[in-house]
């Protein structure tokens, strides 16, 4: 991709947010892939789908997105629309770079809000069942989870 000016980045970030917000209410599906989109999403699939619409190829899983997508943002005070927030969760994935595990991703959309495909696990046996949807929440409610890393793609 060509190098973007700050003005172009700001426009792209707003377009990214506007596009993502179109999917509020779309059902959550555990393990959803791009083939399921836009009828259903899981957290990382939602992020992958939104960024893919703007020509950005990012990995499928939360742990790989956290490791390989974008540049690290050091302070939460420096958040910009489109930044990705990665969280530890009980069902996270682990590697050497993130030994605490990464289990969820949300996208900052400005005004102290995030958008994410969120769900509650309601069964684990004989198969995992989770219920939820794409939703917008205040950052302070989501940040209560254990924030591991913030990444910026644009």
N, C-alpha and C positions, 0 to 999 in steps of 0.2 A: 504494500500500500504506500501511496505517496505521503510525504510528511505534511501534516496539517498545521495550519496557523492556529493560534489560540481561539480566534473567532470561529473557525471551522470546527474545532474540537467542541466548543460550547454548543454550536448548532447540532452537531452529531449527537452529543450527550442528550440534548433535549428531545431529538427525534427518537433516540433509543428509549427514553423514558415514556414518551407518548405511545410508542409501539407496544412496549411491555404492558402499559396500563390497559390496553385493549383486551387483555386476557384475564383480567380480574374476574373471578367466579368460575373459571375453567377448572374442571375437577383434577384432583391429584390422583396419580396412579403410580404405585410403587414400581420402580424400575422402568418407567416410561422412557422410550427412546424417541429419536426424531421421527420415526415412522408413526408414532402415536400423536405427534403434534399436528395441529394445534388443538386436538380434541381432548388431550390429557397431558399432564406434565408431572415429573418429579422435580425436586429443587434444581439439580444440576442440568437436567434436560431443558428446563425452562430457560435457564441462563444461556445454555448453548444455542437454543433456538432463537432467542432474541438477538444475540450477537451475530449469529450466522446470517440473519436477515440483512445485516449491514456489512457483510463481507468478511467477518472475523471468524476464523476457524479456531475454536478452543476445544480442549478435551471434553469428554463425556462425563467423567465422574468428578465428584467434589474434590477428592484428594489430588487428582491430576490437574484440575483447574487451579487449585491452590498452589500447586507446585510450578506449573508451567504457563499459566495465563497471566500476562501483564507484569507490571512492576509493583514491588511492595510499597505500600503507603505506611509511613511510620506512625502517624498520629491520627486518631479518630477525628480530631479537630480539623484535619486537612481533607476531609471527605468531599468528593465531587460527585455529581450525578453520574451514574454508571459504574461507580466503584463497587467491587464485590467484597462482601464480608463473609468470612468463613468461620464456622463455629465447630467446637467439639460437641459431640453428642454420644449418647450411649450406644448408638448403632454406627459409629464412625469407622472410617478406614484409616489405617496407620502405615507409615513408612519412616525411613530414617530422618527425613526432613521435618516430619510432623509426628513425633512419637506420641503426642497427646491425642492424636486422631482428629480427623475432619469428618463431620457428619452432615453438615448443612451449609447452604450458601444462600445469601440474599443480596439483592442489588439496591444500593442507595439511590433514591430518586429525588433528593433535595428536600428542603423544608423539614428536616429531621424525620424522614419517613423512608421505609424500605418496601420493596415488593419482593415477594417470594412465593414459591409453591410450597405450601405448608400443610402438614397433616399430623394427625395423632394415630399412633399404632393402636389398633383395637384387637388384633389377634396375631399370634406368631406360629401357631400350629393348627392344622397341618401346613398352612401357608401364611405368609405375612400379608396382613390386610391393614391398610391405612386409609383413613378418610380425611379429606380436606380439599383445598382449592388454592388457586392463585389469589393472593390477598395483599393489601397494603396495610402496613402497621406502623405505629410510631417507632422510631429507632430505639427509644429507651425501653420499650417492651421486648424487643428482639435482642437487644444487647445484654439482657439479663442472662442469656445463654453465655457460655464461655467462648468469647471471641478469641480466635487463634491468629488470624492474619487478615489484612486488607490488601486487595490487589487492584491496580488500575490498568485497564486495557487501552482506554482512549486518553 
